């Protein structure tokens, strides 16, 4: 029990640190205070999972900063990509999009973020974790278990409420998107957002929380888009094949006609020669 609570406290601490980083960077970019994170509380779990992953898997490279940098970059980039992919599939929403940045992969990850993850990984494993672990270990076991259990209960409740909001978003997306596949996705997203505000309540704390955290959240109607794109591709392929077949038939028809004309011309020439020859004989 103690080991589990110890790890959870570490996870929560690094999730909170990640939330602070997101707050500072996004507030600086937006030039206003924003409230980041999928959950209601002040923590970003992806940072907590990434931190624990690096601590457990990369501790052996603590004194090899180059290897630590590379492996931390790869590990965190993979985690970020998988998180984006899974959440998009589960909730039909994209939580971040790096398509506007250079060297990105499907808008889910980008080079600059990977480099930052590598630097943070070096700081975490080489410097921060030994200090934080020692501080947490100073807390009496019973006290740590009580505090950790309370925080775990709050965290689980937060997940339940946040998932409820996202399920509402997904259902609204699927229901509203049925008759809007011909519209631009940004327009559909805006309408779905308005509809979701009605579902959750325009003055709802949950509504304000989720849209403050993700003001550019984009609805994903990918399945329908792919079906339409596949249908168009099939039609284009059929048209191209039809045109190709028609062209081939026209070529064959022209070639056949030319051969027939040549044959008729040759026959006419022969007939003319015969007639000319007969006339010459008669004149003699």
Secondary structure, DSSP 8 states (H G I E B T S, - for coil): -HHHHHHHHHHHHHHHHHHHHHHHHHHHHHTS-----SSSSS--HHHHHHHHHHHHHHGGGTT-HHHHHHHHHHHHHHHHHHHHHHHHHHHSEES---TTSSSEETTTEEHHHHHHHHHHHHIIIIIIHHHHHHHHHTS-HHHHHHHHHHHHHHHHHHHHHHHHHHHHHHHHHHHHHTT-TTS-HHHHHHHHHHHHHHHH-TT-HHHHHHHHHTTT-EE--HHHHHHHHHHHHHHHHHHHHHHHHHHHHHHHHHHHHHHHHHHHHHHHHHHHHHHHHHHHHHH-
